[in-house]
Structure formats: structure tokens, C-alpha cells
Amino acid sequence: MFFHIDPTNGLAIYEQVARQVVFAVAGGALAPGEIVPSVREVAREIAVNPNTVARAYRELQARGVLEPVRGTGLAVTQGAVAKCREDRLCMIRARLQQVLVEAKQSRLDHQQLQALVQAEMAAINSEEGRVGQAQRSPTSGD
């Protein structure tokens, strides 16, 4: 599993780890019953204290996303997919509300905001297309 941690985004690192596990379960990258990487593996991968990852995993256990499997580690619970999809939607909605409040406070009108959202979505979609093309194109015989 690949984690991307951004210490400048305003979220605590343990929250970023927890969110990324939730998003991975919601998106199908982690399936029910699948064992998540160990605390030590994740801590080494993202270069943080193991206690930070352990805190994220404890939170996910408390929320019913992960459960201990004796002698193996932590696994995704059977009901986690639906819960994580709901959680993902709530997290994204909360961040979107913050952006919309900021836009309103800066007196962007509805049309400007719509144009901005459409332009950003087009840029994201365009970037995804370029990444997909690069992955599909054959390598040259240098």
C-alpha cells in the first residue's frame, strides 16, 4: 500500500494515514479480510514514528474499519467498505464546505465558482488521461 503524507496540509499525520486507509477501502484497493501493512512497515515507508501509525490504526479499529487477526495483524472488517464509502463522502463534503465558505467570503459569485470548479475538474481529468496514456504507450527500443 502506498501512503502519501503531506506535513504541510494541516492534518495530523495519523489522520492522513487513517484517511488513506479509509479511501483505500472505499475505493477497493483494500478488501474485507485483507491484512493491512504492519505499523513498522508503514512507519518505515513514510518515515514517521511507529506510534503515529499505531494511533491511526487504533482509531480505525475503534471506528470498526480494522480488526485484529490473532497472530497475523490487522485486517479490514467485513462491513468496512460501506462504512468507508460513507466516511469518505463525509470527509470530502466537509472539505468542500470549507472551500465554498472561503469562496463566499471572498465574494466569488456563483458563475465564477462554477467556472473555477469546471476548469479544475478538466485539468484533473486531462492529467489522468496523460498518466493513462504514458502507462499504455510502448517503450522505445533505445
Disulfide bonds with the S-S distance in Angstrom:
none
